[in-house]
Amino acid sequence: MTTASGHTGATTVLPGQAIKTDTAGLIAGDVSIPAGGDRLPAYRAMPEGAGPFPVVLVIEEIFGLHEYIKDVCRRLAKLGYCAVAPELYARLGDIGAVTDVQVLLRDFISKTPDAQVMSDIDATLAWAVASSKGDAARAGITGFCRGGRATLFYAAHSKNVKAGIAWYGKFTSPRTDIQPDMAMDVAGKLNCPVLGLYGGKDKGIPVEEAHQFEAAAKAAGKAVEMVIYPEADHAFHADYRPSFDAAAAADGWRRMLGWLSQNGVA
């Protein structure tokens, strides 16, 4: 467990306030990915050029595939990655039009089977390799909030990613028929090294749970590192929200890139 510094703030959503990254030198835009008999809306950003490019799957928060997540893809593409973010809740409606967190949790998050999420991310990776010059041998995954939880699950589900980076993904959650496991349950089943980036003042994710996940993973011989920013709140990387912590976000981004590189996704 590593402790780092940061600041704190509230977590009110302010859509449209993400820092914009331009598309110069990139191929970037909305795409459509075949998945389970449907077509998922998604966003892809990658460098111009022949490729192949290392792949980073970018998994959204609960607020949908909005500008912040697209901007994260462009930031990664500027560094040479093919970054693809699927809209995992598209089958249930326009999640981007909803700002009430309780409605999002009730009508989208709780109704989306974990098995479907894993299958959709599988399809996204396959599409990135087949249609976007992605290198199947150099693939990683990162996600934020609910996407952080999905990242932990995907690291245990797939043998096709070499690194996972979870930004404040919950370790515990209610068990249901379509979401039968908690992320804590998969700590000993990880197929790739996992880096966790968490805020010490996140009221929804006790620091003790990060310790427990890390200990369980290491007891099973898995490579896991949990980094805690003592003064940071939940969503400290989200630069369109008051919770944004520039220092913690920058340090987490640096650590993420290092984790990808040292585990063969560079």
N, C-alpha and C positions, 0 to 999 in steps of 0.2 A: 504494500500500500504506500503510495506516494502522496505527500501533501504539498500543495502549491498555493499561491496567494491569489486573491481576487476581490471583487466588490459585490454588492448585492443590490437588488431592486425588485419591484413588483413584476407581475407576469401578465399584465393586460395586453391583449392582442391589438396591434396597430397595423392593419394590412397596408401594404404598399410602401412601407418605410424601409425596405431592405436596401442595402448598399448595392448599386448596380455595377456589374462587371460587363465591359463591352464585349462584342463578338469579333473584334479584329483578329484575324488569323484562325478563326474557329469556324466549324460547321455546327450550328446550334439552332434548335427549334423544337417544336412539338412533333411527336411521332406517335405511331400506333403499333402496339405489340400484340400479336396473337397469343392468347392465354386461355386454356380451358374451354375452347369453343367460343370465346368472346374476343374482343379487341380492347386492350387497355390503353387509355390515353397515357402518354409518358413524355418526358422531356429528355433530349439527348444533346450533349455538348462534347465536341472532340476537336482536336487540332486538324487543320487542313494538312494534307499530305498522304503518303502512301500507307502509313501504319506498318504492321499492326501496333495498336496502342494498349497499354495496360488498362484494365477495366476497374472502375469503382462504381458499385451500385449504391445509389443515394436514396435512403428510405425516409419518407416524409414524417413530419409531426402529425398530430391529429387534425390539423387545419387544412390538409390537402396539398395538392401540387401547386403552390402559389409562388410568387416571385422570389421569395427567400430561398426556397429549395432549388429553383432554377438557377439562381445566382451561385449557389454552392456548386452546382454542376459546371457552370462557366469558370469559376475559380479553379476547379480541378482541371478542366480542359486547358486552361492557360499554362498549366504545369505539365502537360503532355498526356493527360489521361482521357480516355473515353468514359465519360460520366453519364449514367442513365438513371433517371428517377421515375418509377412507375406510379400511377395513381391507383392505389390498392383498393380504394373505396368507390370506384366509379360505378360499379354495378348497383349501388344503393342510391345513387343520385348525385347531385352537385354538392359535394362536401365543401367546396370553396365558397359557397353562398351562405354557409351557416357559421355564425360567430359565437353562439351560445355553447359553452363547453359541455353543459349537461346534455344538450340535444345531440351534440357530436358523439358523446359517449354512449347515449341511449340508442340512437338511430343508425350509427355507423360503426363505431368501434366494437361495441358489444355484439353486433350482428355479423361480424366478419370472421369466419372460421380461421383459426391459426393454420390449419392444413392448406386452406386456399391461399393464404398469404405466402406460405413457403412455396407452393406451386407457382404462384405468380412471379415470385422473385426468380425461381428457376427459369421461367419463360423469359424474363427480362435479361438474364445473363446469356441464355442461348441466343436471343435476338441480337444482343450486343456483339457477340462473336460472329454470327452469321451475316449481319446486315450493317455493322458499324465498325468494321476493321478492328474489333476487339481481340485481344490475345487471350485465349482460354487458359494459358499457363500462367498468366499474371492477372489474377482477378481478386478483388477485395470488396468489402462491404462496409458502409458506415450509415448510421441513422440517428435521428434526433427524437427524444421523447418517446412516443409510441414506436417510432422507427428505431430507437435504441433498443427497445425490448425485442423488436423483430430481428435486429442484428444479432442479439444473443441467441435467439432461437435458430437463426439461419446458420450461424457458426456451428451449431450442433446438428443441423439437418443436412448440410451440404458438404461434400468433400471437394467441391470445385472452387472454393475461395481459399486464399492463402492467409488472409488477415481480416480481422473484424475490429471495428472501432465503434463502440456504443457511447453515445452522448446522452447521459441522464435517462437511460431506459430503466423502467421499473423491474425490480426483481421479484416482487410478489403481486398477485392480482387474484380476483375471485376465480374459482374454477367453475366452468360451465361445460355443457355437452360439446360445444364447438370450440371452446378454449380450455381444454382439460388440464393443462399444465401451467405452472408458473415458470418464469425464467430461472428462478432459483433451482428448479428441478433439473435443468440441463447443464449445470456447472461442471459436472464430471463427464459430460458427453461431447465436449467441444472438439471439433475436427481441425481447428486452426487457432493460432495465437489470438487472444482478444485483449484489447485495451479498453478500459472504461474511464470515462471522463465525467466527474460528478461534482455537484455543488454542496458544500458543507452546510449551507442554510436552506437546502431544498427540503421543505416540510413534508413532501410526499414520498421521499426516498431516504429513509434513515441511513446515515453513514455506516451503521452497524451491519446493514444488509450487504453493503458493498464489501465489507470485511468478510462476511460469511460466504458470499459468492466466491471471492478470491481464495479463501481458505479451502473450500470444497473442491474448487477446480485444481488447485495445486496438490491437494491430497490425492487426486486422481491422475496426477502427472501432467496436467495441462498448463500451457503457458498463458498466464493471465497477469495483467497489471492494472490495478485500480488507482487512478489519480484523483485526489480530492482537493478542490479549491475551497479553503475554509470559509471565505467571505462571499462566495458566489451562490446565487440562488439557482433554481431550476431555469432551464432555457437560457443559460448565460452566453451561448453562442448566437442566439437569435437576435440579429442586429436591427430588427424592426420592432423590438419589444423593450419596455423599460428595464427588463431583467438583464439586458445585454451588459456584459462585463468585458470591456475591450482587452484588458490584460489577460484574464482567464481564457477568453476566446482565442486570442493570439497564441497563447502557450499551448492550448489544446490542439489548435490547428497544426502547430509545429510538431507536437508529439504524434498526431495522426499521420502526418507525412513521413515522419521518421519510422513509425510502426509499419506503414506500407512498404517503405524502402527496405527495412531490415528483414522483412518477411517475403521478399521477392516480388512485390507489386510496385515496380518502379520503371 
